[in-house]
């Protein structure tokens, strides 16, 4: 596995993703829907590592839902590739929204193949109406914020 050193931001949360035949589309590269599924899986893994689980969302009655994705497909990835998938929380300051960045790197080529940014909004689970983040969300996600203008040294 390559040791990638050019992450977009410092201190990424990283999981590896082995590209399987089910991730491949008719163009013989990773399908865009597979990237979205991997982003969701990675975001939940990161949240869980920070101490927030879906059971916590349910107990509190609030959750972070996607408002907008910005996706950049930089290079194709193929069956058999291993992607190093990184994420960071880059904004959680106003008590309602959260921004998360992603960068996926092909270990074999040591090149970024995908980058994304997702904007979340806190909602009441029962109604879907926007609401302020509970203290647990602000504390957990707020402590994990990485400055988006800070480049890894």
N, C-alpha and C positions, 0 to 999 in steps of 0.2 A: 504494500500500500504506500503510495506516495505521501510525503509529508508536505502538504501545501502550506505555503507561508504568505501568500498574497491575499488573505481574506480581506473583504471589504471593510470590516470593522474588527476591533480587538475582542478577544474572549468569546468566540462563537460557541454555541451549543451545537454539537455535531453528532449525526448518526449516519451510518453507511446504508446505502440502498443498492442492492444487487438487482440489476435490470433483468427481468424474466420475460419469456415470450408473451405473457399476458399484458405487458406494458407497451408492446410494439404495435404500431398502426400499419396501414397498408403502404406507407412510404418506407417501411422497414426501420423507422427510428421511434424513440419514445413518444407516445401520444400525449397531447397537451392535457388530457383528462388525467393521465397517470401523474403528471407533475402536480396537478391540483390535489389529488389524493395524497401524494407524498407530503405536500405542504401541510395539509390538515394533520396527518399523522405526526409530523415533526413538531408542529405547534403544540399539539396535545402532550407529546413526550416532554417538551421543554416546560410547559406549564406544570406537568406532574413532577418534574425534577425540582421545580421551584416550590412545590408543596400545595399546588392547587389541582384538584381532580374534579371530574364532572359531578361526582357525588356532593362536593362542596357547593358547586353551582346550584344543584337541586335543593340542597338544604337551605341555602340562602334565598333561593327563588330568583336569582339574577344570573346572567351569563353574558359572555362576550361573543357577539355574532359579527359575521363579515358584512361590511358595508361596501368595500371596494377592493378589487385586486388590480395590481399593475404587474404584468408579466413580460419578461424579456427572454426570448429563446435565442441564446447566443451561438450555440453550435449544436448539432444533433448528438444524441446519445443513442447507443445501440445495445441490442441484446448481449448480455455477458459483461457489459460495463459495470463497474462499481462507481457510484457517485457518492462523494462526501457531501452531505447535506447539512448546511449551517443555517442557524437562525439567530436573530437578535431582536430584542424589544428596543425600539428607538424613540418611542414617545409614549408617555402615560402621565401627562401633567394636568389635564383639565378635569379629571374625575368622571368623564363620560367615554372618551375614546382612547384607543391604544393603537400604535403602529408597530408592525413587525416586519423585518427585512429577512430575505432568504438569499442564499447563494449556494448553488450546486456545482461541484467540481468533479470532473472525470479524473479518477485516480490514475488511470493508465496514461492519459495525455497531460495530466497536471494543468488542465485548462478549465476555466469556468464555462459551463454549458448553459446555465440558467440563472437568472436573477429575478427577484420579485419583491414586491412590497404589498402588504395587506393592511387595510384600515379596518379596525373593529369598533363597534359601538356597544356599550353596556345596555342591556334590555331586561325588563321584567319577563321572566320565563312564561308566566301565565298569560301575558297579553302581547308580548313583543314590543311594548312601548319603551322608548329610550328612557333611561334612568341614570342616576349617579351611581358610580361604582361603590360597592360596600367597602368598609375599611380593609377587609382581608384582601380584596383585589388590589386596592391602591398600594398597600404595604408590600405585597408579594411582587406584583408587576413593576411597581415604581422602583423598588430596590434593584431590579434587573435591567433597568434602562441603560443602554450604551449610547454615548453621544454620537449621532450620525455624522458629525463633521470630524470626529477623531479617527485618524488612520492608525492602524496597528504599527507600532515602532519596529 
